[in-house]
Amino acid sequence: MTIVTAILHVDLDNIRARYECFVCHGKEGPVFGAEDVKAFTAVIRNDHRARCIAQQGGHR
């Protein structure tokens, strides 16, 4: 069984991205522009886990 704990939304038409955590219900972004989207998507998963208020046993 797969458990989804977060989703990364990337809109390639409008060149923007945002991240939603289903564990802490936090949202990160949105960021706009090709360079910002590229940088955001490269690190957001690990960055969010490092500061997630529900990280104690919540993320896998």
Backbone as a chain_set.jsonl record, in Angstrom:
{"seq": "MTIVTAILHVDLDNIRARYECFVCHGKEGPVFGAEDVKAFTAVIRNDHRARCIAQQGGHR", "coords": {"N": [[0.841, -1.177, 0.0], [0.522, 2.205, -0.797], [1.219, 5.263, 0.754], [0.362, 8.526, 0.543], [1.981, 11.388, 1.465], [2.493, 13.98, 0.825], [2.258, 16.502, -1.759], [3.566, 17.741, -4.754], [2.903, 20.396, -6.675], [3.234, 21.328, -9.971], [2.981, 23.703, -12.355], [3.323, 23.877, -15.581], [2.449, 25.449, -17.662], [1.98, 28.045, -16.656], [4.311, 28.352, -15.321], [4.971, 27.782, -12.449], [5.125, 26.64, -9.02], [4.129, 24.702, -6.158], [4.006, 23.289, -2.851], [2.391, 20.875, -0.878], [1.828, 19.593, 2.29], [0.456, 16.739, 3.672], [0.665, 15.789, 6.173], [1.325, 17.736, 8.161], [-0.287, 19.67, 7.216], [0.753, 21.877, 6.033], [1.742, 24.449, 3.706], [3.878, 25.317, 1.057], [5.371, 27.815, -0.919], [3.478, 29.59, -3.418], [6.034, 29.472, -5.985], [7.384, 31.354, -8.677], [8.354, 31.457, -12.124], [10.904, 30.149, -14.247], [13.584, 29.595, -13.262], [13.264, 29.866, -10.454], [11.296, 27.917, -9.968], [12.676, 25.613, -10.738], [14.774, 25.558, -8.819], [13.256, 25.402, -6.44], [11.809, 22.946, -6.725], [13.91, 21.183, -6.645], [14.753, 21.022, -4.004], [12.639, 21.139, -2.146], [11.257, 18.943, -0.949], [13.051, 17.69, 0.935], [13.766, 19.992, 2.39], [11.292, 20.801, 3.471], [10.655, 18.604, 5.104], [12.619, 18.909, 7.056], [11.735, 21.094, 8.518], [9.12, 20.58, 9.186], [6.36, 20.606, 11.345], [5.19, 18.293, 12.192], [6.996, 16.265, 11.978], [7.932, 14.237, 13.638], [7.877, 11.056, 13.392], [5.975, 11.206, 11.419], [6.603, 11.562, 8.669], [7.857, 9.611, 5.939]], "CA": [[0.0, 0.0, 0.0], [1.241, 3.47, -0.876], [0.63, 6.354, 1.524], [0.788, 9.832, 0.033], [2.106, 12.332, 2.575], [2.643, 15.334, 0.301], [2.14, 16.626, -3.207], [4.258, 18.862, -5.375], [2.168, 20.864, -7.843], [4.051, 22.098, -10.913], [2.185, 24.199, -13.473], [4.285, 24.212, -16.63], [1.896, 26.503, -18.522], [2.196, 29.341, -16.002], [5.646, 28.238, -14.718], [4.889, 27.998, -11.006], [5.101, 25.402, -8.249], [3.846, 24.785, -4.73], [4.129, 22.014, -2.151], [1.423, 20.715, 0.2], [2.1, 18.465, 3.178], [-0.771, 16.201, 4.251], [0.958, 15.402, 7.549], [1.184, 18.928, 9.011], [-1.213, 20.552, 6.493], [1.491, 23.071, 5.64], [1.896, 24.756, 2.283], [5.093, 26.07, 0.726], [5.213, 28.42, -2.226], [4.033, 29.223, -4.72], [7.158, 30.18, -6.588], [7.097, 31.657, -10.074], [9.502, 31.637, -13.004], [11.627, 28.904, -14.531], [14.719, 29.37, -12.362], [12.762, 29.661, -9.095], [10.622, 26.617, -9.94], [13.729, 24.596, -10.798], [15.441, 25.528, -7.515], [12.257, 24.971, -5.459], [11.516, 21.519, -6.869], [15.113, 20.408, -6.344], [15.04, 20.912, -2.57], [11.499, 21.342, -1.251], [10.896, 17.754, -0.161], [13.942, 17.585, 2.1], [13.667, 21.217, 3.189], [10.056, 20.789, 4.257], [10.785, 17.59, 6.166], [13.491, 19.438, 8.11], [11.036, 22.085, 9.348], [7.727, 20.163, 9.382], [6.012, 20.519, 12.77], [4.706, 16.946, 12.469], [8.001, 15.336, 11.472], [8.192, 13.145, 14.582], [7.171, 9.835, 13.023], [4.942, 11.449, 10.421], [7.102, 11.423, 7.301], [8.61, 8.386, 5.641]], "C": [[0.89, 1.245, 0.0], [0.491, 4.526, -0.074], [1.21, 7.659, 1.013], [0.808, 10.803, 1.205], [2.226, 13.778, 2.113], [2.475, 15.317, -1.21], [2.87, 17.885, -3.66], [3.491, 19.21, -6.647], [3.121, 21.683, -8.711], [3.171, 22.427, -12.116], [3.156, 24.675, -14.554], [3.762, 25.276, -17.587], [2.194, 27.888, -17.952], [3.527, 29.411, -15.256], [5.617, 28.657, -13.24], [4.823, 26.645, -10.312], [4.742, 25.7, -6.803], [3.858, 23.378, -4.154], [3.108, 21.982, -1.027], [1.74, 19.454, 0.977], [0.782, 18.018, 3.804], [-0.576, 15.755, 5.69], [0.726, 16.595, 8.484], [0.197, 19.942, 8.428], [-0.561, 21.877, 6.107], [1.553, 23.214, 4.131], [3.14, 25.602, 2.11], [4.937, 26.589, -0.69], [3.906, 29.181, -2.277], [5.269, 30.031, -5.08], [6.861, 30.311, -8.074], [8.388, 31.84, -10.859], [10.33, 30.372, -13.096], [12.754, 28.62, -13.54], [14.255, 29.102, -10.934], [12.062, 28.313, -8.957], [11.654, 25.487, -9.933], [14.419, 24.448, -9.438], [14.506, 24.981, -6.431], [12.025, 23.463, -5.522], [12.713, 20.642, -6.521], [15.277, 20.142, -4.847], [13.823, 20.87, -1.649], [11.169, 20.124, -0.402], [11.757, 17.633, 1.092], [13.872, 18.815, 2.99], [12.417, 21.214, 4.053], [10.136, 19.774, 5.394], [11.618, 18.099, 7.332], [12.764, 20.416, 9.019], [9.573, 21.741, 9.631], [7.44, 19.992, 10.872], [5.549, 19.126, 13.16], [5.742, 15.89, 12.096], [8.258, 14.147, 12.385], [7.329, 11.933, 14.226], [6.154, 9.999, 11.928], [5.384, 11.192, 9.007], [7.88, 10.126, 7.161], [9.637, 8.672, 4.603]], "O": [[1.887, 1.31, 0.719], [-0.724, 4.668, -0.205], [2.424, 7.864, 1.052], [-0.211, 11.019, 1.86], [2.078, 14.701, 2.914], [2.539, 14.268, -1.851], [2.794, 18.939, -3.029], [3.437, 18.414, -7.584], [3.743, 22.629, -8.228], [2.682, 21.531, -12.805], [3.737, 25.755, -14.444], [4.552, 25.941, -18.257], [2.609, 28.792, -18.678], [3.833, 30.425, -14.628], [6.142, 29.697, -12.843], [4.505, 25.631, -10.934], [5.008, 26.786, -6.286], [3.735, 22.395, -4.886], [2.969, 22.961, -0.294], [1.901, 18.378, 0.4], [0.07, 18.828, 4.4], [-1.539, 15.383, 6.36], [0.014, 16.475, 9.481], [-0.118, 20.947, 9.064], [-1.247, 22.874, 5.881], [1.436, 22.242, 3.384], [3.422, 26.491, 2.913], [4.429, 25.886, -1.563], [3.285, 29.389, -1.236], [5.509, 31.117, -4.551], [6.168, 29.476, -8.654], [9.39, 32.318, -10.326], [10.439, 29.616, -12.13], [12.858, 27.503, -13.033], [14.787, 28.214, -10.268], [12.216, 27.638, -7.939], [11.505, 24.514, -9.194], [14.624, 23.33, -8.965], [14.93, 24.183, -5.595], [12.043, 22.783, -4.495], [12.544, 19.483, -6.142], [15.879, 19.139, -4.464], [13.977, 20.585, -0.462], [10.829, 20.276, 0.771], [11.229, 17.488, 2.195], [13.914, 18.697, 4.215], [12.467, 21.579, 5.227], [9.727, 20.062, 6.519], [11.347, 17.753, 8.481], [13.137, 20.558, 10.184], [8.863, 22.532, 10.252], [8.186, 19.315, 11.578], [5.516, 18.804, 14.348], [5.388, 14.725, 11.917], [8.769, 13.129, 11.919], [6.2, 11.8, 14.697], [5.52, 9.02, 11.533], [4.615, 10.653, 8.211], [8.471, 9.617, 8.113], [10.381, 7.774, 4.207]]}, "num_chains": 1, "name": "protein.A"}
